[in-house]
Amino acid sequence: MSLEGKRIGFVMTGSFCTFSKAFEAAEELVRLGAELTPVMSFNAAGVSSRFGTAEEHISRIESITGRKVIRTIEDAEPIGPKKLFDIIAIVPCTANTLAKLATGITDTPATMAVKSHIRNLRPVALAVSTNDALAAAAKNIGALQNSKNYYFVPYRQDNFAAKPSSAVADLSLLPKTLEAALKGEQLEPVLLAPL
């Protein structure tokens, strides 16, 4: 399967240390012919950090996709009724967002985008990036891995010596994950060997 012409909701949540790789992943999807529409959580669109300002991040993803960021709950709600996307990719997906998705909380543009989209039984790909993936967030990862229409970009411990509970998705596998998810399949293996 090709991603040519596929309409992808590219959702960014607040794992700011992963943003540079997320932008590279978005560029690769565009290069492959996908049509990306950016969506940002309140934190992703509003917090400036040592990894860049909120304005820089918004400008960068809008430049890559050629579309304005959806950054309000009201603007994210029509995604499902209008069937705007073939698939949503949350890149990066924080522990906070994992917990909200696993428990049905809809209080950001990111979670509203998913809630609105998944009601149509369409796939959502999650690119985990969290320091507590193998601790407090593990139960939410497990719940979503056991839920219909959620797929995971394969992930690994990124620094098991210094951060033994931390895991991050391998974004080089995002295109293959999306292709598999669009066919209703999880790209395997989900758990990769540590770096």
SULSUL-V553913 format. One record per run of one state. SS is the DSSP state (A for helix, B for strand, O for the rest). FROM is the first residue (numbers start at 1). TO is the last residue. If there is no record, write none. Layout:
BEGIN
ss = {SS	SS}
from = {FROM	FROM}
to = {TO	TO}
END
This chain:
BEGIN
ss = {O	B	O	A	O	B	O	A	O	B	O	B	O	A	O	B	O	A	O	B	O	A	O	A	O	B	O	A	O	B	O	B	O	B	O	A	O	B	O}
from = {1	7	13	16	32	35	41	42	47	49	50	52	53	54	66	70	71	73	82	87	94	95	104	109	119	123	131	138	146	150	153	155	158	167	170	171	183	191	192}
to = {6	12	15	31	34	40	41	46	48	49	51	52	53	65	69	70	72	81	86	93	94	103	108	118	122	130	137	145	149	152	154	157	166	169	170	182	190	191	195}
END
